[in-house]
Amino acid sequence: MISKIFTTILSMWAFFSFALVTGQEVTIIPTGNDLLNISYVLGQLDGQPAVYFEIRAQTRGYIGFGFSNQTCMTNSDAMVTWMDWVTFELVVQDWTFYTTGTPYERELDQQQDWQVESLVWNEDGVSTTLRFVRLYNTGDPVDIIIEDKTMNLIFSVGEWPALHSHQLGRSGNIPFNLIQGTK
């Protein structure tokens, strides 16, 4: 138990110390629900502009997160991640979703551009903390470029990866400008 607490504290320290060292402010995105909390720091990854995210979600299953220029999953660029209970490996998949409805028309990206730093099951027994990095411009023609404008941050959480649909009330979108830190 003490090692889990230490790991959590060390992980939080790493996230916030990155902000301190780079002089960047940690921005908290208002989600309007108790399902998840999203915070981020603007920074650099290999000399390129990047966003370091932390999501705490009320699930022990999957977390889906991404960007869309619309208020839905149509033409979205998203990551879906979960723990494979058979192999005990973290699965991270970068998807492009083309249409809404059931099933979604989607394609696994040839270039996987979401870099997961850690996935931690929290002591409360019902939530997961996910930390990951995404470059502003991945160079992938199907990815959405992070620009100084309002885009839709889309999310879905649940007990099992649901690439064809997701539970009502466990998904949504948040109009937000990541560069300015404003809705």
C-alpha positions in Angstrom: 0.0 0.0 0.0 2.8 2.4 0.9 4.5 1.7 -2.5 1.3 2.5 -4.3 0.9 5.8 -2.5 4.6 6.6 -3.2 4.2 5.8 -6.9 1.1 8.0 -7.1 2.8 10.9 -5.3 6.0 10.4 -7.5 3.9 10.4 -10.6 1.9 13.5 -9.6 5.2 15.2 -8.7 6.7 14.4 -12.1 3.6 15.9 -13.9 3.6 19.1 -11.8 7.4 19.4 -11.7 7.4 19.3 -15.5 5.1 22.4 -15.4 7.4 24.1 -12.9 10.6 23.4 -14.8 9.1 24.6 -18.1 7.4 27.5 -16.5 4.1 26.3 -17.9 0.9 26.5 -16.0 -1.2 23.3 -15.3 -4.6 24.0 -17.0 -7.7 22.2 -15.7 -10.4 21.6 -18.3 -13.9 22.0 -16.9 -15.7 18.8 -17.9 -19.1 19.6 -16.3 -19.4 16.1 -14.8 -18.0 13.8 -12.2 -17.0 11.2 -14.7 -13.6 12.5 -15.5 -11.1 15.3 -14.7 -8.7 16.5 -17.4 -5.6 18.6 -16.8 -2.7 19.4 -19.1 0.6 21.3 -19.6 1.9 22.7 -22.8 5.5 21.7 -23.5 8.0 20.1 -25.9 8.6 16.5 -26.9 11.8 15.9 -28.9 12.0 19.7 -29.7 8.5 19.9 -31.0 5.4 21.5 -29.4 3.4 19.0 -27.4 0.6 18.7 -24.9 1.1 16.6 -21.7 -2.3 15.4 -20.5 -3.6 13.7 -17.3 -7.0 12.2 -17.2 -8.6 10.8 -14.0 -11.7 8.8 -15.0 -14.3 6.9 -13.0 -13.5 3.5 -14.6 -11.2 0.6 -14.3 -11.9 -0.2 -18.0 -11.1 1.8 -21.1 -10.5 5.5 -21.6 -11.1 7.1 -25.0 -10.0 10.6 -25.7 -9.4 12.7 -28.8 -10.1 15.7 -30.9 -12.8 16.6 -33.4 -13.7 19.7 -35.4 -17.3 18.8 -34.9 -19.3 18.1 -31.7 -19.4 14.4 -32.3 -17.0 11.6 -33.3 -17.4 12.3 -37.0 -13.9 12.9 -38.5 -12.3 12.6 -35.1 -8.7 11.7 -34.1 -8.9 9.6 -30.9 -6.9 7.3 -28.6 -8.5 4.3 -26.9 -6.5 2.7 -24.1 -7.2 -0.2 -21.6 -5.4 -3.0 -19.8 -5.6 -6.3 -21.5 -6.6 -8.7 -18.7 -5.3 -11.8 -20.6 -1.8 -10.5 -21.3 -1.6 -7.8 -18.6 -0.4 -5.4 -21.2 -1.4 -1.8 -21.7 -3.2 -1.4 -25.1 -3.0 2.0 -26.8 -4.7 2.5 -30.1 -4.8 5.6 -32.3 -8.0 5.7 -34.4 -9.7 7.9 -37.0 -13.5 7.8 -36.7 -15.2 8.8 -39.9 -19.0 8.6 -39.1 -21.3 8.5 -36.2 -23.9 5.8 -35.5 -23.5 2.2 -34.7 -21.2 0.9 -35.7 -18.8 3.8 -36.2 -16.9 3.7 -39.5 -13.3 3.8 -38.2 -9.8 2.9 -39.1 -6.7 2.1 -36.9 -4.1 4.7 -37.9 -1.0 3.4 -39.7 1.0 5.9 -37.5 0.3 5.6 -33.8 0.8 9.1 -32.3 -0.5 9.1 -28.8 2.3 8.3 -26.3 1.1 6.9 -23.0 3.4 7.7 -20.1 1.4 5.8 -17.4 -1.9 4.2 -16.5 -2.5 3.8 -12.7 -5.5 2.3 -11.0 -6.2 4.5 -8.0 -6.6 3.5 -4.4 -10.3 4.3 -4.4 -10.9 1.1 -6.4 -13.1 2.8 -9.1 -10.9 5.2 -11.0 -7.9 5.3 -13.3 -5.4 8.0 -14.0 -3.9 8.1 -17.5 -1.0 10.3 -18.5 0.0 10.8 -22.1 1.6 13.1 -24.6 0.4 14.3 -28.0 2.4 16.5 -30.5 0.6 19.5 -31.8 1.4 18.3 -35.4 2.1 14.6 -35.7 2.8 14.8 -39.5 0.1 12.1 -39.9 -2.4 13.4 -42.6 -5.4 11.8 -40.8 -4.6 13.4 -37.4 -6.1 16.7 -36.3 -3.5 19.4 -35.7 -3.6 21.2 -32.3 -4.0 24.9 -33.2 -4.8 28.1 -31.4 -8.5 27.7 -31.9 -11.5 26.1 -30.2 -11.7 22.4 -31.0 -13.9 19.6 -29.5 -12.2 17.4 -27.0 -14.2 14.1 -27.1 -14.2 11.4 -24.5 -15.7 8.0 -23.6 -15.1 5.8 -20.6 -16.4 2.4 -19.8 -15.7 -1.1 -18.5 -14.7 -2.6 -21.9 -13.4 -1.0 -25.1 -16.4 -0.2 -27.2 -15.2 1.0 -30.5 -18.6 0.5 -32.1 -20.7 2.4 -29.5 -20.5 3.7 -25.9 -22.8 4.0 -23.0 -25.1 6.9 -22.8 -23.9 9.4 -20.3 -20.4 8.1 -20.2 -19.2 10.1 -23.2 -19.2 13.6 -24.4 -17.4 16.6 -25.9 -15.9 19.8 -24.5 -15.3 22.8 -26.8 -11.9 24.0 -25.7 -8.9 26.0 -27.0 -5.8 24.1 -25.6 -3.4 26.8 -26.5 -5.3 29.6 -24.7 -6.7 27.4 -22.0 -10.2 28.6 -22.6 -13.7 27.3 -23.6 
